[in-house]
Amino acid sequence: MVGLYSGLTTIGITGTIGSGKSTVGTILKELSIPVIDSDEIVHNLLATSAEVQDLVVERFGPGVIISKPGSSAHQIDRKALGRIIFKDPAGRADLEKILHPRVRDAFRRQLEQFGKDPSIKLVGCLVPLLFEAGLRSEYDQTWAVVTDDTVLKDRLKKREGFSLLELEQRLAAQWPQEKKSALADKVINNSGDLEETRKQVLDLVNQLLTVQTAAPPASSPDGK
């Protein structure tokens, strides 16, 4: 496998909401593998980027702003924004146009930095809409994390407190698990306990490291 970044294998990890992407990310971190989380990047953009905040307010109105008492600073109310976009596909598409290019640029900057460190061989990238956003070519390998539908919905109800309607809206905003699985290079089934998921992740990591070790060094553009 020839990495898109010199000496580095990038793993695009996707799955529907509640499937267990963060669990896989945590396991990778425990293995000392860096992880970049698109949700964290989005949260940071909505909380700190004046440019993004202005664009979001321009599109969705002042009702999505949280003002800080005694301060002119403000940030986007992600819950209020979520209630809007999950009922409005056009609004969701507009938000993605604002966020996706900036998230992609943030990923590339971080991966370029990781690529400069020869001790880093693998990087996990948590990207919920990896296939939906046409980002397959950004990664050397893709993993889809899947969970039994009953387990998935039960987890979401307990974790997020979603109503049945909210749950269905959020699941409908992403491609079905079966479609993501069919497109991914590897599939991790997160329906069981943590140890079962950890074993699957460890097996995949070992496979990648084995391939990476066996691969001949990449030649320079002039063939030297």
C-alpha distance (Angstrom), angle and dihedral (degrees) to the residues before:
residue distance angle dihedral
M1 . . .
V2 3.78 . .
G3 3.78 109.9 .
L4 3.76 121.8 -130.4
Y5 3.80 85.1 -134.2
S6 3.80 118.2 47.2
G7 3.80 111.4 -88.9
L8 3.80 91.9 -9.2
T9 3.79 131.1 108.6
T10 3.79 113.1 -154.4
I11 3.80 120.7 -154.2
G12 3.79 118.7 -158.5
I13 3.81 106.8 -153.7
T14 3.78 117.8 -164.8
G15 3.80 140.6 164.9
T16 3.78 140.6 138.4
I17 3.78 121.6 -73.0
G18 3.80 109.3 -70.5
S19 3.81 94.9 15.7
G20 3.79 93.9 117.3
K21 3.81 107.2 -97.9
S22 3.79 90.7 141.0
T23 3.80 90.2 50.4
V24 3.79 89.8 55.1
G25 3.80 89.3 46.6
T26 3.79 90.9 52.8
I27 3.80 91.4 50.6
L28 3.81 90.4 51.4
K29 3.80 90.5 51.2
E30 3.80 89.4 51.3
L31 3.82 86.0 56.3
S32 3.84 88.8 53.0
I33 3.81 91.9 -109.0
P34 3.82 113.3 140.6
V35 3.80 116.3 -119.7
I36 3.79 128.7 -158.5
D37 3.81 114.4 -159.3
S38 3.81 118.8 -157.1
D39 3.81 90.5 -159.2
E40 3.81 90.0 59.2
I41 3.79 90.4 49.6
V42 3.81 91.3 50.1
H43 3.81 91.7 47.9
N44 3.80 90.0 51.1
L45 3.80 93.0 48.6
L46 3.80 92.6 49.8
A47 3.80 91.7 46.5
T48 3.80 101.5 42.6
S49 3.81 113.5 15.1
A50 3.80 110.6 94.1
E51 3.79 89.8 -168.4
V52 3.80 93.1 55.3
Q53 3.79 92.5 42.9
D54 3.81 91.6 52.4
L55 3.80 91.9 49.7
V56 3.81 92.3 47.9
V57 3.81 93.2 48.3
E58 3.80 90.9 46.1
R59 3.81 90.0 54.7
F60 3.82 101.6 36.0
G61 3.80 104.9 25.2
P62 3.83 134.9 -118.4
G63 3.80 92.6 -64.6
V64 3.82 89.3 85.1
I65 3.82 93.7 60.4
I66 3.79 125.9 102.4
S67 3.80 109.9 -159.6
K68 3.78 120.8 -155.2
P69 3.83 112.7 -130.0
G70 3.79 112.5 -110.5
S71 3.79 92.3 8.8
S72 3.79 136.6 90.8
A73 3.81 88.4 -142.3
H74 3.77 119.6 102.4
Q75 3.76 141.5 169.2
I76 3.78 139.0 -156.5
D77 3.80 118.8 -85.8
R78 3.80 98.8 -129.7
K79 3.80 93.8 -166.8
A80 3.81 92.1 53.5
L81 3.79 90.0 46.0
G82 3.80 90.6 48.7
R83 3.80 92.5 52.7
I84 3.81 88.0 56.3
I85 3.78 102.5 44.0
F86 3.80 97.7 43.5
K87 3.81 88.8 59.1
D88 3.80 94.5 41.6
P89 3.84 118.1 54.6
A90 3.82 91.4 -173.4
G91 3.79 90.8 53.1
R92 3.79 90.7 47.6
A93 3.80 90.2 52.2
D94 3.81 90.5 50.2
L95 3.80 91.4 51.1
E96 3.79 90.5 49.7
K97 3.81 89.6 53.3
I98 3.79 88.5 55.9
L99 3.80 97.2 44.3
H100 3.79 109.0 30.6
P101 3.82 99.9 67.2
R102 3.80 90.9 48.0
V103 3.80 93.1 46.6
R104 3.81 90.5 48.9
D105 3.82 91.1 50.7
A106 3.82 90.6 49.3
F107 3.81 90.5 51.9
R108 3.79 92.1 49.8
R109 3.80 92.9 49.8
Q110 3.79 92.4 50.8
L111 3.80 92.9 45.4
E112 3.80 91.2 50.2
Q113 3.79 88.5 54.4
F114 3.80 92.6 48.5
G115 3.81 89.1 48.3
K116 3.81 89.5 61.8
D117 3.81 91.3 61.1
P118 3.84 109.9 79.5
S119 3.80 91.0 -162.6
I120 3.82 91.2 66.0
K121 3.79 112.2 81.5
L122 3.81 103.2 161.9
V123 3.80 134.2 32.2
G124 3.81 124.6 -171.6
C125 3.80 117.9 -145.5
L126 3.81 118.6 -163.9
V127 3.81 107.0 -149.1
P128 3.84 116.4 163.6
L129 3.82 94.2 -172.0
L130 3.80 96.8 37.8
F131 3.79 96.3 132.8
E132 3.80 96.5 30.1
A133 3.81 90.0 56.6
G134 3.81 94.0 46.1
L135 3.81 94.5 -115.2
R136 3.81 99.4 137.0
S137 3.80 92.7 111.5
E138 3.81 91.2 56.8
Y139 3.83 92.1 72.7
D140 3.79 137.3 56.6
Q141 3.81 93.0 -141.0
T142 3.79 134.0 9.5
W143 3.79 128.3 -146.9
A144 3.80 125.0 -166.0
V145 3.79 116.5 -154.7
V146 3.80 111.8 -151.4
T147 3.77 135.3 -177.1
D148 3.78 133.5 -171.3
D149 3.83 107.2 -90.1
T150 3.80 94.3 -121.9
V151 3.81 92.0 49.7
L152 3.80 90.7 45.1
K153 3.80 95.1 53.8
D154 3.78 92.5 43.6
R155 3.80 90.9 52.9
L156 3.79 92.6 49.0
K157 3.78 93.5 49.4
K158 3.80 91.1 51.4
R159 3.80 97.1 40.1
E160 3.77 102.8 39.9
G161 3.79 102.3 19.6
F162 3.80 90.5 -130.2
S163 3.77 120.0 173.1
L164 3.80 115.5 -126.2
L165 3.82 89.8 -101.5
E166 3.80 93.3 50.1
L167 3.78 89.8 47.3
E168 3.78 93.5 52.1
Q169 3.82 91.8 45.8
R170 3.79 92.3 54.3
L171 3.77 94.4 45.5
A172 3.80 90.7 47.6
A173 3.82 90.2 54.6
Q174 3.82 90.2 65.8
W175 3.77 132.9 54.5
P176 3.83 116.1 -93.2
Q177 3.79 117.8 -91.1
E178 3.80 90.5 -114.2
K179 3.80 92.0 58.4
K180 3.80 93.6 48.2
S181 3.80 90.1 48.2
A182 3.79 92.3 51.5
L183 3.81 91.1 53.1
A184 3.80 98.1 42.7
D185 3.80 124.9 91.4
K186 3.80 91.5 -136.6
V187 3.81 134.9 17.1
I188 3.82 126.4 -147.1
N189 3.80 115.9 -161.2
N190 3.81 108.2 -147.3
S191 3.80 96.9 178.1
G192 3.79 94.3 105.5
D193 3.77 133.6 55.4
L194 3.79 127.1 -52.2
E195 3.79 94.6 -98.6
E196 3.80 91.4 56.9
T197 3.79 90.6 52.2
R198 3.81 91.9 44.9
K199 3.81 91.4 53.7
Q200 3.80 91.5 52.2
V201 3.81 91.9 49.5
L202 3.79 92.5 47.1
D203 3.82 91.3 50.4
L204 3.80 91.5 51.9
V205 3.78 92.8 46.3
N206 3.81 91.2 51.0
Q207 3.80 90.3 49.5
L208 3.80 91.3 53.3
L209 3.79 93.7 46.4
T210 3.80 90.6 49.0
V211 3.79 92.0 51.5
Q212 3.78 91.5 44.7
T213 3.81 92.4 51.1
A214 3.80 92.1 48.2
A215 3.80 95.1 47.5
P216 3.82 116.6 100.7
P217 3.81 115.6 -115.7
A218 3.78 113.9 -86.0
S219 3.81 114.0 -104.9
S220 3.76 122.5 -128.2
P221 3.83 119.2 -104.4
D222 3.83 90.9 -97.7
G223 3.82 90.6 54.2
K224 3.82 96.6 -109.1
